[in-house]
Amino acid sequence: MTTWDHRRNDRDDADFFARAAGTDRAARENAYQRENAHQRVRRLESLAHLLDTAIVVPGLGVRVGMDALIGLVPGIGDAATTLLSLWIVREAWALGAPRHVIGRMLANVAVDGAVGAVPLVGDAFDVMWRANRRNVRLLRDWLDREAFSLRREGW
């Protein structure tokens, strides 16, 4: 037997504990997907915090993130942060967010990328707009509404 056969993953742990609790396979899969979504959203929240509000400017009390700092690099800085912002939208799509949520998220990224490309004014705009925090909030709100509707339907 190879070392690969001895490895376990999170799904194995979820199956073990679900079987011990006496739940069926569908309930185990649903629990695994919920936990997976929760972990993904937490990672997205961490990325949004890093990009938009990770650093407090001493004396001013204004929070800035790596988006504004990387955006100071002409040309490539705004492109790089726009790609990171699009990754948040891609994760929302992978989690099953509907088109209207994805559309609003893309609009936030487009505004952030377009205005952020303007030297200095765009960097000030990045500090105020915080597109990544907005997008994670949109995703979180949708997930909360989705969970509420599933609970109401008896899932």
C-alpha positions as MATLAB code, in Angstrom:
seq = 'MTTWDHRRNDRDDADFFARAAGTDRAARENAYQRENAHQRVRRLESLAHLLDTAIVVPGLGVRVGMDALIGLVPGIGDAATTLLSLWIVREAWALGAPRHVIGRMLANVAVDGAVGAVPLVGDAFDVMWRANRRNVRLLRDWLDREAFSLRREGW';
ca = [
       0.000    0.000    0.000;
       1.394    3.414   -0.942;
       1.463    6.471    1.258;
      -1.290    7.938   -0.898;
      -3.683    5.235    0.325;
      -3.078    6.220    3.922;
      -3.977    9.871    3.443;
      -7.299   11.167    4.669;
      -9.139   14.273    3.684;
     -11.821   16.467    5.179;
     -14.580   14.543    3.432;
     -13.459   11.305    5.135;
     -13.655   13.024    8.519;
     -17.107   14.420    7.722;
     -18.293   10.954    6.642;
     -16.944    9.350    9.807;
     -18.608   11.832   12.144;
     -21.855   11.833   10.161;
     -22.031    8.014   10.246;
     -21.312    8.077   13.954;
     -24.204   10.502   14.399;
     -26.456    8.269   12.275;
     -27.128   10.696    9.399;
     -27.587    9.620    5.798;
     -25.265   10.258    2.838;
     -27.265   13.221    1.452;
     -27.116   14.967    4.812;
     -23.368   14.302    5.019;
     -22.821   15.777    1.533;
     -24.958   18.797    2.385;
     -22.997   19.370    5.601;
     -19.698   19.032    3.717;
     -20.800   21.544    1.064;
     -21.964   24.031    3.701;
     -18.663   23.756    5.559;
     -16.723   24.064    2.308;
     -18.695   27.194    1.376;
     -18.139   28.636    4.850;
     -14.373   28.101    4.582;
     -14.275   29.639    1.096;
     -16.176   32.718    2.237;
     -13.833   33.121    5.210;
     -10.839   33.042    2.835;
     -12.549   35.616    0.606;
     -13.218   37.841    3.625;
      -9.538   37.628    4.560;
      -8.481   38.535    1.023;
     -10.950   41.445    0.906;
      -9.644   42.702    4.252;
      -6.054   42.484    2.998;
      -6.881   44.284   -0.241;
      -9.134   46.999    1.185;
      -8.662   47.656    4.913;
      -5.583   45.883    6.298;
      -3.486   48.928    7.251;
      -4.403   51.887    9.452;
      -2.698   55.138    8.460;
      -1.147   56.538   11.656;
      -2.520   59.898   12.720;
      -5.415   59.812   10.245;
      -7.151   56.657   11.389;
      -8.017   55.851    7.763;
      -7.844   52.200    6.758;
      -6.172   51.356    3.454;
      -5.344   48.054    1.878;
      -2.901   46.533   -0.510;
      -5.179   47.529   -3.402;
      -4.394   51.207   -2.888;
      -0.701   50.584   -2.237;
      -0.145   48.261   -5.202;
      -2.211   50.659   -7.310;
       0.507   53.268   -6.861;
       2.649   51.261   -9.304;
       1.734   52.723  -12.713;
      -0.099   50.396  -15.080;
       0.614   46.975  -13.690;
      -0.491   47.707  -10.120;
      -4.130   48.308  -10.966;
      -4.163   45.358  -13.363;
      -2.844   43.043  -10.650;
      -5.369   44.156   -8.055;
      -8.195   43.919  -10.599;
      -7.219   40.291  -11.232;
      -7.341   39.601   -7.495;
     -10.764   41.239   -7.338;
     -11.948   39.079  -10.231;
     -10.845   36.000   -8.295;
     -13.388   36.904   -5.612;
     -16.077   37.090   -8.319;
     -14.946   33.728   -9.709;
     -15.271   32.123   -6.280;
     -18.775   33.568   -5.924;
     -19.671   32.031   -9.279;
     -18.216   28.681   -8.147;
     -20.372   28.859   -5.010;
     -23.451   29.201   -7.218;
     -24.261   32.890   -6.828;
     -26.998   34.010   -9.244;
     -26.382   36.214  -12.266;
     -27.639   39.411  -10.668;
     -25.170   39.045   -7.775;
     -22.301   38.233  -10.153;
     -23.314   41.214  -12.319;
     -23.197   43.611   -9.383;
     -19.849   42.203   -8.319;
     -18.436   42.633  -11.832;
     -19.755   46.208  -11.908;
     -17.964   46.943   -8.616;
     -14.708   45.527  -10.011;
     -15.129   47.449  -13.278;
     -15.666   50.756  -11.477;
     -12.725   50.033   -9.178;
     -10.470   49.106  -12.099;
     -11.489   51.992  -14.348;
     -11.340   54.776  -11.780;
      -8.370   53.177  -10.023;
      -6.329   53.477  -13.223;
      -6.364   57.277  -12.957;
      -3.110   58.338  -11.239;
      -3.473   59.498   -7.602;
      -7.220   60.209   -7.880;
      -7.781   56.516   -8.503;
      -5.763   55.566   -5.456;
      -7.839   57.874   -3.270;
     -10.946   56.336   -4.824;
      -9.660   52.814   -4.004;
      -9.452   53.799   -0.334;
     -13.084   54.958   -0.313;
     -14.775   52.469   -2.717;
     -13.538   49.160   -1.245;
     -14.939   47.000   -4.041;
     -13.672   43.751   -2.549;
     -15.416   44.304    0.775;
     -18.587   45.216   -1.114;
     -18.372   42.050   -3.186;
     -17.839   39.763   -0.214;
     -20.780   41.463    1.516;
     -22.948   40.814   -1.566;
     -21.914   37.162   -1.536;
     -22.473   36.820    2.208;
     -25.933   38.437    1.956;
     -26.909   36.074   -0.857;
     -25.666   33.041    1.068;
     -27.589   34.152    4.170;
     -30.804   34.588    2.161;
     -30.255   31.221    0.478;
     -29.724   29.475    3.820;
     -32.861   31.137    5.229;
     -34.988   30.007    2.270;
     -33.642   26.433    2.536;
     -34.403   26.335    6.276;
     -37.894   27.680    5.621;
     -38.482   24.910    3.032;
     -37.435   22.270    5.557;
     -33.963   21.388    4.276;
];
